[in-house]
Amino acid sequence: MLTFRDITVQDHDLILPMVRDFYHTDAVLHEVDAEILERTFRDAADHGEDLLRGVLISVDGQPAGYLYITQCYSAEVGGRCVFLEEIFLKPQFRGQGLGPQVMAWIENQYPSARRFRLEVNEVNRGAVHMYQKAGYDYLRYDQMVIDKVK
């Protein structure tokens, strides 16, 4: 059975190895400093931080993956946008039909959202296919960023 719960600081040794695994997959195009991964975990586990939610995904009581979810206002759709910052399932849980269930759970958690958004790397074909089956389509914008990370 698939279950979800918000992460806590006690989940550090459970979540961080999955985060490190995520950052060494085709889903990520560049290295991210370990200190940033730690800080992000702390923010995701801090229920007082309203910009980031961390969620543990379990299957039959076994840790199977995690989610990092953020929200913002999207002027394009005139309302709340839920950004699926990170979606990760351990390799042994992939290909079992869990992805659509995870996506449905996310949408049910945010019924007032006008848009759900995620980033995907073209080489991550399995994820692209699953997201498309869930109704997601490409929104073709090039991103520009300036990182103020020291």
C-alpha positions in Angstrom: 0.0 0.0 0.0 1.3 3.5 -0.9 1.4 6.0 1.9 2.7 9.6 2.3 3.7 11.6 5.3 5.5 14.9 5.8 9.1 14.5 6.7 10.7 15.5 10.0 14.3 16.2 11.0 14.4 12.6 12.4 14.2 11.5 8.7 17.6 12.9 7.9 19.4 9.6 7.5 16.4 8.2 5.5 15.9 11.1 3.1 19.4 12.4 2.4 20.7 9.2 0.8 17.7 9.4 -1.6 18.4 13.1 -2.3 22.0 12.3 -3.1 20.8 9.5 -5.4 18.4 11.8 -7.1 21.2 14.3 -7.8 23.2 11.5 -9.5 20.5 10.6 -12.0 19.6 11.8 -15.4 17.0 14.1 -13.8 19.7 16.5 -12.8 22.0 18.3 -15.2 24.7 19.7 -12.8 26.3 19.2 -9.5 24.8 20.6 -6.4 26.9 21.3 -3.3 26.2 18.9 -0.4 25.7 21.8 2.0 22.8 23.0 -0.1 21.3 19.6 -0.1 21.5 19.5 3.7 20.0 23.0 4.0 17.2 22.1 1.7 16.4 19.0 3.7 16.3 21.1 6.9 13.9 23.5 5.3 11.7 20.7 4.0 11.6 19.1 7.4 10.8 22.4 9.1 7.1 22.7 9.1 7.4 26.4 9.9 8.9 26.9 6.4 5.9 27.5 4.3 7.7 27.6 0.9 8.9 23.9 0.9 7.2 20.7 1.8 9.1 17.4 2.1 7.1 14.2 1.8 8.2 10.6 2.4 6.7 8.0 0.1 6.4 4.5 1.5 5.2 1.2 0.0 4.0 -1.4 2.5 5.9 0.4 5.2 9.1 0.6 3.3 10.6 3.9 2.3 10.3 4.2 -1.4 11.0 7.8 -2.3 10.4 11.4 -1.5 8.9 14.6 -2.8 9.9 18.3 -2.4 7.0 20.5 -3.3 6.8 24.4 -3.4 4.1 26.8 -4.3 3.8 30.2 -5.9 1.3 32.4 -7.7 1.2 32.1 -11.4 -0.1 35.2 -13.3 -0.5 33.1 -16.4 -3.2 31.0 -14.8 -4.5 33.5 -12.3 -3.8 31.4 -9.2 -1.7 29.0 -7.2 1.0 27.0 -9.0 2.4 23.9 -7.3 5.9 23.2 -8.4 7.1 19.6 -8.0 10.6 20.5 -7.2 11.8 16.9 -6.8 10.1 13.6 -7.3 12.2 10.5 -6.5 11.4 6.8 -6.3 14.2 4.3 -5.5 15.1 2.1 -8.5 13.4 -1.0 -7.0 10.1 0.8 -6.8 10.1 2.1 -10.4 8.1 0.5 -13.1 5.4 -0.7 -10.8 2.7 1.9 -11.6 3.5 4.0 -8.5 4.2 7.2 -10.5 0.6 7.9 -11.5 -0.5 7.2 -7.9 2.1 9.7 -6.6 0.9 12.3 -9.2 -2.7 11.8 -8.2 -1.9 12.2 -4.5 -0.1 15.5 -5.2 -3.1 16.8 -7.2 -5.5 15.8 -4.4 -3.4 17.6 -1.8 -3.7 20.9 -3.6 -7.3 21.1 -4.9 -7.2 24.9 -5.4 -4.0 24.8 -7.6 -4.5 26.2 -11.1 -1.3 24.7 -12.4 1.1 21.9 -11.5 4.6 22.3 -12.8 7.8 20.3 -12.9 11.1 20.2 -14.7 12.1 17.1 -16.7 15.3 16.3 -18.6 14.7 14.9 -22.1 17.0 11.9 -21.5 14.8 10.8 -18.6 12.4 9.2 -21.0 10.6 7.0 -18.4 9.7 10.1 -16.4 8.7 12.0 -19.5 6.3 9.2 -20.6 4.8 8.9 -17.1 4.2 12.6 -16.8 2.6 12.8 -20.2 0.3 9.9 -19.3 -0.7 11.8 -16.2 -1.7 14.8 -18.5 1.4 16.9 -18.3 2.7 18.6 -21.4 5.6 20.8 -22.3 5.5 24.5 -21.6 8.3 25.7 -23.8 10.1 28.5 -22.0 13.8 28.8 -21.7 14.8 29.5 -18.1 17.2 32.1 -17.1 18.6 32.2 -13.6 21.1 34.0 -11.5 22.1 31.9 -8.5 23.0 33.9 -5.4 24.3 30.8 -3.6 27.6 31.3 -1.8 
